[in-house]
Amino acid sequence: VQLQASGGGLVQAGGSLRLSCATSGRTFSSYAMGWFRQAPGKEREFIATLTRSGRTTYYTDSVKGRFSISRDNAKNTVYLQMNTLKPEDTAVYYCAADQGNGLRTSTHEYEYWGQGTQVTVSS
């Protein structure tokens, strides 16, 4: 499967962005999906994940209550709604997919990766 992330940009602190990750293929609903981010000089970190149905989600503590992951299986797309953005949210954001179900929080659990989209939050 191929993943294409989009929706990044420059936003002021307190603002919002919605990232999208469009996937190819007809089996999107068979993949657990996740979002990660990587800031300069840091390792890629887990942000959010959801199951194939989208009914179960999980977030890292730093984004709970601010970010929301969702999916539209009819559109083969997963979203990351980011509200109340902070300068420390600045990073390249990546979507990832893994065939199967369950929540996945580690980079090594994902088989497929998108190319990343830059999010910059100014103070």
Long-range contacts (C-beta under 8 A, 24 or more apart in sequence): 1-25, 1-27, 1-28, 1-31, 1-97, 1-112, 2-112, 3-95, 3-96, 3-97, 3-112, 3-113, 3-114, 3-115, 4-114, 4-115, 5-93, 5-94, 5-95, 5-114, 5-115, 5-116, 5-117, 6-117, 7-117, 8-92, 8-93, 8-117, 8-118, 8-119, 8-120, 9-118, 9-119, 9-120, 10-120, 10-121, 10-122, 11-85, 11-119, 11-120, 11-121, 11-122, 12-121, 12-122, 13-85, 13-86, 13-87, 13-121, 13-122, 13-123, 14-84, 14-85, 15-85, 15-121, 16-81, 16-82, 16-83, 16-84, 16-85, 17-82, 17-85, 17-119, 18-79, 18-80, 18-81, 18-82, 19-79, 19-80, 19-82, 19-93, 19-95, 19-117, 19-119, 20-77, 20-78, 20-79, 21-77, 21-78, 21-79, 21-80, 21-95, 21-114, 22-75, 22-76, 22-77, 23-76, 23-77, 23-78, 23-97, 24-76, 25-76, 27-99, 28-73, 28-76, 28-77, 29-53, 29-73, 30-99, 30-100, 31-97, 31-98, 31-99, 31-100, 31-112, 32-97, 32-98, 32-99, 32-100, 32-101, 32-102, 32-103, 32-104, 33-69, 33-71, 33-78, 33-95, 33-96, 33-97, 33-98, 34-69, 34-95, 34-96, 34-97, 34-98, 34-104, 34-105, 34-110, 35-69, 35-78, 35-80, 35-93, 35-94, 35-95, 35-96, 36-93, 36-94, 36-95, 36-96, 36-107, 37-89, 37-91, 37-92, 37-93, 37-94, 37-119, 38-91, 38-92, 38-94, 38-116, 39-90, 39-91, 39-92, 42-91, 44-94, 44-107, 46-105, 46-106, 46-107, 47-80, 47-93, 48-80, 49-103, 49-104, 49-105, 50-78, 50-103, 51-101, 51-102, 51-103, 52-101, 56-103, 57-103, 58-103, 58-105, 60-105, 62-88, 63-89, 82-119, 85-119, 85-121, 86-121, 87-121, 87-122, 87-123, 88-121, 89-119, 89-121, 90-119, 90-120, 90-121, 91-118, 91-119, 92-116, 92-117, 92-118, 92-119, 93-117, 93-118, 93-119
